Amino acid sequence: MTSACHSDACGGPIALALLEAGRSRMGERVRVYSEGEVSVAEVCSTVFLDPENRRLSQ
């Protein structure tokens, strides 16, 4: 994991990570180790909040 933070828009934590064959792993659940704890995360596109860009056209 390269960075993580809380997202008010998503209602929880989000993170960026570099994964081997990442594009082919969409939807896969992976274990993430951070600050002494292990969590589960889902691999998704980097554009996950508004992929159709509808928020800007309102």
Secondary structure, DSSP 4 states (H G I P E B T S, - for coil): --EEEEETTTTEEEEE---TTGGGGTT-EEEEEETTEEEEEE---S--S-TT-TTTT-
